[in-house]
Structure formats: C-alpha cells, structure tokens
Amino acid sequence: MNFPFAKRVGRLLTVAAVVAMALLWCRDGRLLAQDAKPSAYETLLKDAKTYTGLIKLHQKGQKVYAELASGNLNKDYIVLISIARGIGEGPLLGGMSWGFGDDWLWQFRKVDDETVQIVRRNVRFTAKEGSPEHRAVQLAYTESVLFSLKVEAKSPGGALVVLAGWAIAAPLAASRWFRWEE
C-alpha cells in the first residue's frame, strides 16, 4: 500500500528534528557547545569607571583608556595648555597659557587597525595655496606626531580603545567636566 500521508509526516518530522538540533546547538547566534568568551573590550574594561564627555574615558586603577569613535578621528581639538599656579611675574601667572599664546590643535589619526596617532597640526604658519611659499611652509613646518597609541580593543560599536595615559587624560583631568576619583 502507498500512504502519501506517511511521506508528509516523515518530512515534517525531519524538518522538526533539524530545527530542534539547531535550537540545541545555537542560541543568539552563538554555539552552545562553546563557552561564550567575553570580548577583548569587555575583558579590558571590566570594573572600569566610565566618564562620558567629548571623548569617552574609562579609568581602571591607574590606567585611563580613551574610546575613540569614528567621529573623533581626523577632527581638530583645541588643546589649551595653561599652568594652575605661577610665580606672579612675567608670563608665569596662574591660568596663563603655558605655550605663550601658541595653543595647539590636535587630531587623532588612525594609522592602521593597531595604531592611532595624536598629531599636532601646524596652523601658525600658512601661505596662499599653490604659491611657492605654500610649498616652503609645508616642507619647513610639518605636522608633528606627538604620540603613537596602541589600539587595545574595539568596542561593539567599532570605536577604538587606546591606553590614553597622560597624553589625553592630563588635559581632560584639568577640565571642569572630568574629575579623577581618589
């Protein structure tokens, strides 16, 4: 005898078995057979205190990590270098610019997947575009790479996490919106 109903039931049972196996082996895109390991981002910043602001910072013990999103890269940041206290004479007055009026423009530049550079841009010396003087200014007053920072991890959103150290943290620690925890 031929039972067409039995073939349908057999196909349904096969499909149900495949679905059941898929549910047993995989949940939320991860195989259950493997232990879900935390990402490098989660491991690095576990128990870190997060400070939000212009640049998201994470403090873990004595280390400070900066989370640089794509919007933070290749963008100018004004760095005002000033002293908290002076001697009360000449240019050494509290709150005066330490650079003697020569404040800096920084940029964070991604070199590759493992490196971010902090570059001080030359904005003091300029010349008309296309002129011989412009070429001379470009050759004589180049942009300076101040720091080269290793990318420690990437956030789930794709931001680069670098060990900031004093390169980034010192200017931000002096600002009013960022305070260190004692």
C-alpha positions as CSV (number, residue, x, y, z in Angstrom):
1,M,0.0,0.0,0.0
2,N,1.0,3.6,-0.7
3,F,0.5,6.1,2.2
4,P,1.1,9.7,0.9
5,F,0.2,11.0,4.4
6,A,3.1,9.0,5.9
7,K,5.6,10.7,3.5
8,R,4.3,14.2,4.6
9,V,4.6,13.2,8.3
10,G,8.1,11.9,7.6
11,R,9.1,15.2,6.0
12,L,7.6,17.2,8.9
13,L,9.4,15.0,11.4
14,T,12.7,15.5,9.5
15,V,12.2,19.3,9.4
16,A,11.3,19.3,13.1
17,A,14.4,17.3,14.0
18,V,16.6,19.7,12.1
19,V,15.0,22.7,13.8
20,A,15.3,21.1,17.2
21,M,19.0,20.3,16.6
22,A,19.6,23.9,15.5
23,L,17.9,25.2,18.7
24,L,20.0,22.9,20.9
25,W,23.3,23.9,19.2
26,C,22.8,27.6,18.6
27,R,21.2,30.4,20.6
28,D,21.5,34.1,19.8
29,G,24.0,33.2,17.0
30,R,26.4,31.5,19.4
31,L,27.1,27.8,19.6
32,L,26.1,26.4,23.0
33,A,28.8,23.8,22.7
34,Q,31.4,26.5,23.0
35,D,31.6,28.6,26.2
36,A,30.8,32.2,25.3
37,K,34.1,34.1,25.9
38,P,33.9,37.8,26.7
39,S,35.2,40.1,24.0
40,A,38.6,41.9,24.4
41,Y,36.6,45.1,25.0
42,E,34.6,43.5,27.9
43,T,37.7,42.0,29.4
44,L,39.8,45.1,29.2
45,L,37.2,47.5,30.7
46,K,35.7,45.1,33.3
47,D,35.3,47.0,36.6
48,A,36.4,50.3,34.9
49,K,34.7,53.6,35.8
50,T,33.4,55.3,32.7
51,Y,33.3,59.1,32.1
52,T,31.3,60.4,29.2
53,G,32.1,63.7,27.5
54,L,33.7,64.9,24.4
55,I,35.8,61.7,24.4
56,K,34.5,58.7,26.4
57,L,37.1,57.7,29.0
58,H,37.4,54.6,31.2
59,Q,39.5,54.6,34.4
60,K,40.8,51.2,35.6
61,G,43.1,51.6,38.5
62,Q,45.9,54.0,37.5
63,K,45.2,53.5,33.7
64,V,43.0,55.6,31.6
65,Y,41.6,54.3,28.3
66,A,40.0,56.6,25.7
67,E,37.3,55.3,23.4
68,L,37.7,57.0,20.0
69,A,34.7,56.7,17.8
70,S,35.0,57.4,14.0
71,G,33.6,60.9,14.7
72,N,36.6,61.6,16.9
73,L,39.2,60.8,14.2
74,N,40.6,63.4,11.8
75,K,38.9,66.2,13.7
76,D,40.6,69.2,15.2
77,Y,40.7,69.6,19.0
78,I,41.9,72.8,20.6
79,V,44.4,72.0,23.5
80,L,44.9,74.9,25.8
81,I,48.0,74.4,27.9
82,S,48.0,76.6,31.0
83,I,49.5,76.5,34.4
84,A,47.4,76.3,37.6
85,R,49.8,78.5,39.7
86,G,52.5,80.8,38.7
87,I,55.2,82.9,40.4
88,G,53.3,86.2,39.8
89,E,55.8,87.6,37.4
90,G,56.1,87.9,33.7
91,P,54.3,85.1,31.7
92,L,54.2,82.8,34.7
93,L,50.9,83.9,36.2
94,G,48.3,81.3,37.3
95,G,45.9,80.5,34.5
96,M,48.1,81.9,31.8
97,S,48.8,79.9,28.7
98,W,52.0,77.8,29.1
99,G,52.5,77.9,25.3
100,F,52.9,81.7,25.4
101,G,49.9,82.1,23.2
102,D,50.7,79.2,21.0
103,D,47.8,76.9,21.7
104,W,47.7,73.6,19.9
105,L,45.4,71.8,17.5
106,W,45.4,68.0,17.9
107,Q,44.0,65.3,15.7
108,F,43.5,61.6,16.4
109,R,44.5,59.7,13.2
110,K,44.0,56.0,12.6
111,V,47.2,54.6,11.0
112,D,46.0,51.0,10.8
113,D,43.9,48.6,12.8
114,E,46.5,48.6,15.6
115,T,47.7,52.2,15.9
116,V,46.2,55.7,16.5
117,Q,48.5,58.8,16.3
118,I,48.0,62.1,18.1
119,V,49.1,64.7,15.7
120,R,49.8,68.4,16.4
121,R,48.8,70.4,13.4
122,N,50.7,73.4,12.1
123,V,48.2,76.3,12.0
124,R,50.6,79.1,12.8
125,F,52.5,79.3,9.5
126,T,50.4,79.5,6.4
127,A,50.8,80.7,2.8
128,K,48.5,81.1,-0.2
129,E,47.6,77.7,-1.7
130,G,49.6,76.9,-4.8
131,S,52.3,79.6,-4.2
132,P,56.0,78.8,-3.8
133,E,55.7,80.0,-0.2
134,H,53.0,77.4,0.4
135,R,55.3,74.6,-0.6
136,A,58.1,76.0,1.6
137,V,55.8,76.2,4.6
138,Q,54.7,72.6,4.0
139,L,58.3,71.5,4.0
140,A,59.6,73.6,6.9
141,Y,56.6,73.4,9.3
142,T,55.2,69.9,9.2
143,E,52.6,68.4,11.4
144,S,54.1,66.6,14.4
145,V,53.3,63.2,15.6
146,L,53.2,63.6,19.4
147,F,52.1,60.2,20.5
148,S,51.5,56.8,18.9
149,L,48.9,54.8,20.8
150,K,48.3,51.1,20.5
151,V,44.7,50.0,19.9
152,E,43.9,47.8,22.9
153,A,40.4,46.7,21.8
154,K,37.4,47.7,19.7
155,S,34.0,48.5,21.2
156,P,30.9,46.7,19.9
157,G,30.1,49.9,18.1
158,G,33.5,49.9,16.4
159,A,35.2,52.6,18.5
160,L,38.9,52.2,19.1
161,V,40.0,51.9,22.7
162,V,43.5,53.1,23.4
163,L,45.6,53.4,26.5
164,A,45.5,57.2,26.9
165,G,47.9,57.6,29.7
166,W,48.7,61.3,30.4
167,A,48.7,62.1,26.7
168,I,44.9,62.5,26.7
169,A,44.0,62.3,30.3
170,A,46.1,65.2,31.7
171,P,44.4,67.9,29.6
172,L,41.0,66.4,30.3
173,A,41.6,65.9,34.0
174,A,42.2,69.7,34.3
175,S,38.9,70.5,32.8
176,R,35.8,71.1,34.8
177,W,33.8,68.2,33.4
178,F,36.3,65.5,34.2
179,R,37.4,64.7,37.7
180,W,39.6,61.9,39.0
181,E,38.3,59.6,41.7
182,E,40.6,59.4,44.7
